[in-house]
Amino acid sequence: ETVRAVFRLYLEHGNVRQVKAAADGLGLTTKIRRTDDGRMRGGRPLSRGHIYQLLKNPLYAGRIAHKGASYEGQHAHIIDSET
């Protein structure tokens, strides 16, 4: 849901700084996970760098990047390819 929300915000605002402000307003955070030693990591507000990485990652559109090329993946997409 966080990834979909970030893409929706980017389509709405078209600017990562505005997406960051809106994501902070919505309380969007990084994924919370438990480390091998039992500590919890994540749950922090999304940074602009993290938002840039989310937006350019082809995995969310069901694609795989390999050696500079992008290929159709065998996994389900989170966002549609048009987005």
Backbone as JSON Lines, residues from 0, in Angstrom:
{"i":0,"aa":"E","n":[0.81,-1.2,0.0],"ca":[0.0,0.0,0.0],"c":[0.86,1.26,0.0]}
{"i":1,"aa":"T","n":[1.98,1.22,0.68],"ca":[2.87,2.38,0.71],"c":[3.37,2.71,-0.68]}
{"i":2,"aa":"V","n":[3.78,1.68,-1.43],"ca":[4.28,1.9,-2.79],"c":[3.19,2.49,-3.67]}
{"i":3,"aa":"R","n":[2.0,1.94,-3.59],"ca":[0.88,2.48,-4.39],"c":[0.6,3.93,-4.01]}
{"i":4,"aa":"A","n":[0.64,4.23,-2.72],"ca":[0.38,5.6,-2.25],"c":[1.44,6.56,-2.78]}
{"i":5,"aa":"V","n":[2.71,6.14,-2.78],"ca":[3.78,7.01,-3.28],"c":[3.58,7.29,-4.77]}
{"i":6,"aa":"F","n":[3.23,6.28,-5.55],"ca":[3.0,6.49,-6.97],"c":[1.79,7.38,-7.2]}
{"i":7,"aa":"R","n":[0.71,7.18,-6.43],"ca":[-0.46,8.06,-6.55],"c":[-0.09,9.5,-6.25]}
{"i":8,"aa":"L","n":[0.68,9.7,-5.17],"ca":[1.09,11.05,-4.8],"c":[1.96,11.68,-5.88]}
{"i":9,"aa":"Y","n":[2.83,10.88,-6.49],"ca":[3.69,11.44,-7.54],"c":[2.87,11.82,-8.77]}
{"i":10,"aa":"L","n":[1.88,10.99,-9.13],"ca":[1.01,11.36,-10.25],"c":[0.22,12.62,-9.95]}
{"i":11,"aa":"E","n":[-0.16,12.78,-8.71],"ca":[-0.93,13.94,-8.27],"c":[-0.09,15.21,-8.23]}
{"i":12,"aa":"H","n":[1.14,15.11,-7.69],"ca":[1.97,16.3,-7.46],"c":[3.05,16.5,-8.52]}
{"i":13,"aa":"G","n":[3.62,15.4,-9.04],"ca":[4.66,15.51,-10.06],"c":[5.99,16.04,-9.55]}
{"i":14,"aa":"N","n":[6.16,16.07,-8.24],"ca":[7.36,16.64,-7.64],"c":[7.68,15.85,-6.38]}
{"i":15,"aa":"V","n":[8.91,15.36,-6.26],"ca":[9.26,14.5,-5.13],"c":[9.23,15.25,-3.81]}
{"i":16,"aa":"R","n":[9.6,16.52,-3.81],"ca":[9.53,17.29,-2.56],"c":[8.09,17.37,-2.05]}
{"i":17,"aa":"Q","n":[7.15,17.58,-2.96],"ca":[5.74,17.64,-2.56],"c":[5.24,16.26,-2.15]}
{"i":18,"aa":"V","n":[5.74,15.21,-2.83],"ca":[5.38,13.84,-2.44],"c":[5.86,13.56,-1.03]}
{"i":19,"aa":"K","n":[7.08,13.97,-0.72],"ca":[7.65,13.78,0.62],"c":[6.77,14.47,1.67]}
{"i":20,"aa":"A","n":[6.38,15.69,1.41],"ca":[5.54,16.44,2.35],"c":[4.19,15.74,2.54]}
{"i":21,"aa":"A","n":[3.59,15.3,1.44],"ca":[2.3,14.62,1.52],"c":[2.43,13.27,2.22]}
{"i":22,"aa":"A","n":[3.5,12.53,1.94],"ca":[3.72,11.23,2.59],"c":[3.9,11.41,4.09]}
{"i":23,"aa":"D","n":[4.63,12.45,4.49],"ca":[4.79,12.74,5.91],"c":[3.44,13.06,6.55]}
{"i":24,"aa":"G","n":[2.61,13.8,5.82],"ca":[1.28,14.14,6.32],"c":[0.39,12.92,6.49]}
{"i":25,"aa":"L","n":[0.59,11.94,5.61],"ca":[-0.2,10.7,5.7],"c":[0.39,9.7,6.68]}
{"i":26,"aa":"G","n":[1.6,9.98,7.16],"ca":[2.24,9.08,8.11],"c":[2.86,7.85,7.46]}
{"i":27,"aa":"L","n":[3.21,7.93,6.17],"ca":[3.83,6.8,5.48],"c":[5.24,6.59,6.01]}
{"i":28,"aa":"T","n":[5.58,5.33,6.26],"ca":[6.9,5.0,6.81],"c":[7.5,3.82,6.06]}
{"i":29,"aa":"T","n":[8.77,3.57,6.35],"ca":[9.46,2.42,5.76],"c":[8.93,1.14,6.4]}
{"i":30,"aa":"K","n":[9.16,0.03,5.73],"ca":[8.7,-1.27,6.21],"c":[9.38,-1.62,7.54]}
{"i":31,"aa":"I","n":[8.6,-2.14,8.46],"ca":[9.14,-2.58,9.74],"c":[9.48,-4.07,9.64]}
{"i":32,"aa":"R","n":[10.69,-4.41,10.04],"ca":[11.13,-5.8,9.99],"c":[11.97,-6.12,11.22]}
{"i":33,"aa":"R","n":[12.04,-7.39,11.54],"ca":[12.8,-7.86,12.7],"c":[14.13,-8.42,12.22]}
{"i":34,"aa":"T","n":[15.22,-8.01,12.86],"ca":[16.55,-8.52,12.51],"c":[16.74,-9.9,13.13]}
{"i":35,"aa":"D","n":[17.81,-10.57,12.74],"ca":[18.11,-11.9,13.27],"c":[18.29,-11.89,14.79]}
{"i":36,"aa":"D","n":[18.79,-10.79,15.32],"ca":[18.99,-10.74,16.78],"c":[17.76,-10.2,17.52]}
{"i":37,"aa":"G","n":[16.63,-10.06,16.82],"ca":[15.38,-9.69,17.46],"c":[15.05,-8.22,17.51]}
{"i":38,"aa":"R","n":[15.97,-7.37,17.07],"ca":[15.69,-5.93,17.07],"c":[14.75,-5.58,15.91]}
{"i":39,"aa":"M","n":[14.0,-4.52,16.11],"ca":[13.09,-4.03,15.06],"c":[13.76,-2.9,14.3]}
{"i":40,"aa":"R","n":[13.64,-2.94,12.98],"ca":[14.21,-1.9,12.1],"c":[13.07,-1.33,11.26]}
{"i":41,"aa":"G","n":[13.27,-0.11,10.77],"ca":[12.27,0.52,9.9],"c":[11.28,1.34,10.69]}
{"i":42,"aa":"G","n":[10.15,1.64,10.04],"ca":[9.13,2.46,10.68],"c":[9.48,3.93,10.72]}
{"i":43,"aa":"R","n":[10.43,4.32,9.87],"ca":[10.86,5.72,9.83],"c":[10.17,6.43,8.66]}
{"i":44,"aa":"P","n":[10.03,7.73,8.73],"ca":[9.44,8.47,7.6],"c":[10.26,8.25,6.32]}
{"i":45,"aa":"L","n":[9.58,8.24,5.19],"ca":[10.26,8.07,3.91],"c":[11.12,9.29,3.61]}
{"i":46,"aa":"S","n":[12.35,9.06,3.19],"ca":[13.22,10.17,2.78],"c":[12.99,10.44,1.3]}
{"i":47,"aa":"R","n":[13.47,11.58,0.82],"ca":[13.35,11.87,-0.61],"c":[14.11,10.83,-1.42]}
{"i":48,"aa":"G","n":[15.28,10.41,-0.93],"ca":[16.05,9.39,-1.62],"c":[15.3,8.08,-1.72]}
{"i":49,"aa":"H","n":[14.62,7.71,-0.64],"ca":[13.83,6.48,-0.66],"c":[12.69,6.6,-1.68]}
{"i":50,"aa":"I","n":[12.06,7.74,-1.73],"ca":[10.97,7.96,-2.69],"c":[11.49,7.87,-4.12]}
{"i":51,"aa":"Y","n":[12.64,8.48,-4.41],"ca":[13.24,8.36,-5.74],"c":[13.49,6.89,-6.09]}
{"i":52,"aa":"Q","n":[14.02,6.12,-5.13],"ca":[14.3,4.7,-5.38],"c":[13.01,3.93,-5.66]}
{"i":53,"aa":"L","n":[11.96,4.21,-4.9],"ca":[10.68,3.55,-5.13],"c":[10.16,3.83,-6.54]}
{"i":54,"aa":"L","n":[10.25,5.09,-6.95],"ca":[9.69,5.48,-8.24],"c":[10.44,4.91,-9.44]}
{"i":55,"aa":"K","n":[11.73,4.66,-9.29],"ca":[12.49,4.16,-10.44],"c":[12.72,2.65,-10.42]}
{"i":56,"aa":"N","n":[12.21,1.94,-9.42],"ca":[12.4,0.51,-9.31],"c":[11.42,-0.22,-10.24]}
{"i":57,"aa":"P","n":[11.93,-0.95,-11.26],"ca":[11.03,-1.61,-12.22],"c":[10.3,-2.82,-11.62]}
{"i":58,"aa":"L","n":[10.75,-3.33,-10.48],"ca":[10.09,-4.49,-9.87],"c":[8.62,-4.22,-9.57]}
{"i":59,"aa":"Y","n":[8.3,-3.0,-9.17],"ca":[6.92,-2.67,-8.81],"c":[5.99,-2.72,-10.01]}
{"i":60,"aa":"A","n":[6.53,-2.58,-11.22],"ca":[5.72,-2.66,-12.44],"c":[5.79,-4.05,-13.07]}
{"i":61,"aa":"G","n":[6.35,-5.02,-12.35],"ca":[6.41,-6.38,-12.85],"c":[7.55,-6.62,-13.83]}
{"i":62,"aa":"R","n":[8.6,-5.8,-13.74],"ca":[9.72,-5.92,-14.65],"c":[11.0,-6.21,-13.87]}
{"i":63,"aa":"I","n":[11.99,-6.75,-14.56],"ca":[13.29,-7.08,-13.97],"c":[14.36,-6.32,-14.73]}
{"i":64,"aa":"A","n":[15.26,-5.67,-14.04],"ca":[16.39,-4.99,-14.67],"c":[17.6,-5.92,-14.64]}
{"i":65,"aa":"H","n":[18.27,-6.02,-15.79],"ca":[19.47,-6.86,-15.87],"c":[20.42,-6.28,-16.9]}
{"i":66,"aa":"K","n":[21.62,-5.92,-16.46],"ca":[22.66,-5.37,-17.34],"c":[22.15,-4.23,-18.2]}
{"i":67,"aa":"G","n":[21.45,-3.31,-17.58],"ca":[21.0,-2.11,-18.26],"c":[19.73,-2.26,-19.08]}
{"i":68,"aa":"A","n":[19.19,-3.46,-19.18],"ca":[17.95,-3.68,-19.93],"c":[16.83,-4.06,-18.95]}
{"i":69,"aa":"S","n":[15.6,-3.88,-19.38],"ca":[14.44,-4.2,-18.56],"c":[13.65,-5.3,-19.25]}
{"i":70,"aa":"Y","n":[13.27,-6.33,-18.48],"ca":[12.55,-7.47,-19.03],"c":[11.28,-7.71,-18.24]}
{"i":71,"aa":"E","n":[10.3,-8.32,-18.9],"ca":[9.06,-8.7,-18.24],"c":[9.37,-9.76,-17.19]}
{"i":72,"aa":"G","n":[8.92,-9.56,-15.97],"ca":[9.19,-10.5,-14.89],"c":[8.14,-11.58,-14.8]}
{"i":73,"aa":"Q","n":[8.37,-12.56,-13.95],"ca":[7.41,-13.63,-13.74],"c":[6.61,-13.4,-12.46]}
{"i":74,"aa":"H","n":[6.78,-12.25,-11.85],"ca":[6.07,-11.92,-10.62],"c":[4.94,-10.94,-10.92]}
{"i":75,"aa":"A","n":[3.99,-10.88,-10.02],"ca":[2.87,-9.96,-10.17],"c":[3.33,-8.52,-9.95]}
{"i":76,"aa":"H","n":[2.74,-7.61,-10.68],"ca":[3.11,-6.2,-10.52],"c":[2.29,-5.57,-9.4]}
{"i":77,"aa":"I","n":[2.86,-4.58,-8.76],"ca":[2.18,-3.84,-7.7],"c":[1.45,-2.64,-8.3]}
{"i":78,"aa":"I","n":[2.06,-2.02,-9.29],"ca":[1.43,-0.92,-10.0],"c":[1.31,-1.29,-11.47]}
{"i":79,"aa":"D","n":[0.36,-0.71,-12.18],"ca":[0.25,-1.05,-13.6],"c":[1.35,-0.38,-14.4]}
{"i":80,"aa":"S","n":[1.69,-0.93,-15.53],"ca":[2.83,-0.44,-16.31],"c":[2.6,0.97,-16.85]}
{"i":81,"aa":"E","n":[1.35,1.36,-17.05],"ca":[1.08,2.72,-17.51],"c":[1.49,3.75,-16.47]}
{"i":82,"aa":"T","n":[1.27,3.44,-15.21],"ca":[1.63,4.34,-14.12],"c":[3.14,4.47,-14.06]}
